[in-house]
Amino acid sequence: MTSNTRQKRSAPVFPKNRKALSLLGENIKLACKRRGYSQSLIAERTGLSRLTVRKIEQGDPTVSMGHYVAVLSVLGLVEDLGLVASDDELGRKLQDIKLMGQSG
């Protein structure tokens, strides 16, 4: 199969997760407005099309994470991604349960 005939696959995004993406897009849009950055400016600085920037501001799940990162970088917010899952409360609880079950 050549790249022209390959069908683009997309991951299923459930309604709850769509809401999270929508909120991310809204937050990005607000950050742009606060800085006075237009979609055209963001597109120019990232090399993305205005359509893609618009999709990001809408939280479109078909846009690659790399494109979201490019926009966050222009906004000076890319470091915020490092906060995702940094406080893994459920993981720590599961680990504690496992540790409590071990004799020592």
N, C-alpha and C positions, 0 to 999 in steps of 0.2 A: 504494500500500500504506500502510495506517495503521500506527502503531506497535504496535497490538494484534495485527495479522496478520503482522507481520514476524517472521521466525524469527531467533533469536539465533544468531550465528555464533561459533564458537570456534576458536582457532588450534590446530593439531595440536601436541601436546607429546610428544616422543619419550621413551622410558624413561630415557635418561641425563639428560635435562633434568628429568624428573619427580623424579629423585633429588635434583637441585639444589634444586628447589622444596620437596621434603620436608625437606631439611636447613635451608633458610631457615625453614620453619614450625617446625621443632624448635627452632632458635635463638631464634625469637621467643617460643615457649612457655617456654623456659628463662629468657629475659630477664624475662618476666612473673612467673614463679615467684620469681626472685631478688629482685624488687622487692615481692613480695607482692601483685601485681595479679591479681585474678580476671578471668575472662572477662566477668563482669557489669560490673566497673569499666571495663574496656577498652571494652566496648560503650557504656557510658554516656558516656565521655569522647570517643569517636569518632563517636557517633551511628549506629553499625552495630548489627546484630542480634547476639545471642550466637551464633547459627548461623554467621554470617559470620566472626566472631572465631574460632570453632572451626575453620572451614574454613581460615582463614589459618594457624592453628597446625598444621594438617595439610599445609600447602603445596599447597592446592587450586589447580590452574591455571585454574579458571573464575572465581576472584575477581579483580577488577580491580586493577591495580597501584596505583591511587589508594587503594584500601582498605588495601593493605599499607603504603603510605606513611603513612596516617592512624594505623595502629597503631604503626609505627616512630616516628612523631612523639611519641606519648604516652609511649613508652619512652625518648625522648631519643636515638634512634639513627638518625634520618632522614638525618643527615649521612653515615652510612656508605654510602649509595647513591652519593655522589659518588666513592667509591673504586672503584666498578665500572668496569672498562676503563681506569682511570687509568694503569695500567702495562701498556700494550699492547705486549708483547714481540714478538709475531708481526708486528704492524703496523710496528714499528720495523725489524725484520729485512727485511721486504719492501721498505720504503723504502730501507734501506741498499743492498740488492741493486740496486734501480733506480738509485740515485745512483752506485753503482760502475760501472754500465754506461754512464753518460753520460760523454762525453769533455769535458774541461774544462781 
